[in-house]
């Protein structure tokens, strides 16, 4: 039917310590995970025990309470709004220094190409919305050669926030895990992954030049064209094997 060929999109708002922080245009599920992952990616929290998150009973939105010191630090940074590639307004700090993620040259390398293709097959098989409507992105965290979290959203960055938030809510250690995404690896996406301690990010698409730069600074590997016969592997300068 014609109405099946449309993917749901709604606004969801977030206030942090009483001040408006963001309104997502997103797919309306895993919203708690979205909020937690976004707050972590923006530097408001490192752990869920630093956060009190209350949903609005009459609207799609959340009130978040985080340490005031974190908010003060973010305000001092004087973040500017930047129009991101295909994803709206983002904070300039993500583009300037990868979200202040610490370098970690020991981040594990991704699995071999054949294993990546199998992982993406599993990712696509879980994509119920994609199979029904198309027009949606997906992300998944990877431990070894198994998917441990999965999310779909109209925004590829939202999908990443959802899987990071899901892992944090489940008290999973994210550092050293891999990340599969279905869209381009942008600078903001690379910065979110870097801040979370992700070891590598793979996509059937390609990374941007800024994403490669951010990944190189923190020791994270990016894999473009990951389901092709010739993946493009962008290793950090000190990772030659």
N, C-alpha and C positions, 0 to 999 in steps of 0.2 A: 504494500500500500504506500501511497505517496507520503503519508505522515510518518512512516517508518524511516524515511530517508532524511531525517533531521536529528541532530544531536542536541541534547538539552544543555542550556546555558543560563545561569542565574547569577545575580550579584550577591556576594557574601561579604559582610563588613567585619572589621576587627578594630577594636579600641584597645590601646595599651596604656595602662595607668590613667585612664580617664580621658585620653586624647585620641582622636581618630588616627589610625595608622595606615590602613590599606583597605581597599575594596577589591576583591577578586571577581573577575568574570570567570566562572568555573563550572564544572560538572558537579551537581549537588549530592555527592556522597563522600565519605571519608573526610568530612569537614574538620573534625577535631584533629585528625592527622595533618591536614593541610595547615591549620593554624600553628600547630606545634613545629612542624617542619619549617615553615616560613620564619617563625620567631628565632629558631636556631640558626637558619641561614643568614638572617639579618644581624645576628650577634646579641639579641636580647637575652638568650638563655644558652647554656651548655648542657643542662640536664632538666628533666621534667620536674624534679623536685624544687626547681627555682621558679616554677610557674603555677599560678592559680588561674584556671580557664573556666569561665562561666558562659554557657550558651544563652542567648536571648530566647525567651519562651514564645514570643509573638512574631519574630522576624528571623531571617537567616543571618546571624551575626554572633559575635563573641566579645566578651569583656575579658581582657587578660591583665593580670597583675604580675609584674616582674620586678626584680630588684631595682630600686631607684638609681643606684649607682650605674647600672647598665644603661638606663635611659639617659642619664647625665653624660655618660661617655659618648653615646651616639649623637646627642645634641652638640657636644663640643666638636665633633668631627665635621660639622657643617656640611652634611651630605647634600649634594645637588641631585636633582632629578634629571635622568637621562632617558630619552626615548630608545628603548631596546629594540633589537631586530625582531619585529613581528610579535612582540610581547608586551608592549606598553611601556610605562614609566618604571625605571628601576633606580636604585641608588648608585651614585657614581663610585662609591668605595669599592663596589664589586668589580668595577672595570679597572680601577686604579691599582689595587694591590691584592686582588683575589680574596677579598673579605678578611684580610689579615690572617690568613691561614699560615701556620708555621711550616717551613720546609721539612719534608720527610722522605729522604732518598730511599729509605728501606721499604716504601710502599710496594707490595707484591706486583709482579707483572701480570697481564691478562693471560687467560688460557689460550691454547693454540687455536688457529682459525676454525678447524673442524668443530671444536668444542663450543666456540662462540656461535657458530651457525646453529648448533643444537639448542643452545640457550635461547636464541632468538625464536626458534621454532616453538619452544615452550612458552615464551612471552606472547607470541601471536596467538597461540592456542588458548591462552587465558583471556584474550580480548573479546569479551562478550559484546560490549558496545561496538567495538570495531566491526565484528562480524555482522551485527545487526544494522548499523547505520553507516560505518566508515566515518571519516572526518574527525578522528580523535587520536590523541597521543597516549603512549603508555610508557611506564618506567618500572624497573624491578631492581632490587638489590640482589647481589649474587655472593654466595659463600661457597668457595670451591667451584663446583660445577652444578650447583643447585640454586634455584630461585627461592629466596626467603621472604620476599615482600613484593607486592604488585599493585599498581594503581593505573587507572585510566582517567584522562581529563582532556578537555578541549585545549588546555594549555600545557605544553611540554614541561614548563617550569613548575606548574601546579602539580603535575604528576610526580616530579622529583620531590617536591616538598612533602607530598602525601606519603611516599615510601620512607623518606627520612623520618617523618613524624611517627609513622607506624612502628618503625624500629625503636625509636626512643620510648614510645609508650609501652612497648613490649620489653623494655630494659635490655635491648640487644646492643652490643658494642658494634658501632658502625665502622670504626677505623679499620682499614685494611680490606674492607669489602669491595666488590666490583659493582658497577652500575650500568644497566642497559637502558638506553633511551631510544625512542623511535624517530625523533626529529634531529635537526641540526644541533650540534653542541655549541651553544653560544657562550659568550664571555660570562654572562650571569650564571648560566648552568654550570660552567666549569668552576666558578667561584664558590657556588653552593656546595659542589662536590668536594672541592679542596678544603673548605672549612669543616666539612663533616668527617674528613680523614679518609675519604674514598681513595682506593688504590688506583683504579683505572675506570674509564668510561668508554663504552662502545656504542656505536650507532650505525644503522644502515646508510645514513647520510654522511655528512662531513663535519668537522669542527671549523669554527672561525679562526682567523689568525690570532685574535685576542685570546680566545680560549686556549690555543696552543701555548701562547706566551704565559698565561696564568698557570697552566699545568706544569710547564717547565720549571717555574719558580719554586713549586712545592714538591716536585718529584712524582707527579701523577702522569700516567700514560693515557693517551687518547687514541682510540681506534676508530677510524672512519671506514666506510664501505665494508662493515664487518661481516655482512652476509655474502659478499662477493668472493670470487676465487682469489682476489688479490687485495686483501685489506691494507689500508694505509695506516701504519702504526707510527704515532708521534710520541717517541720516548723522550724523557728529560735528557738534558745534555750528558749527564753522568751515567745513563742507563743505555749501554750499547749492545746488550745481549738480551 
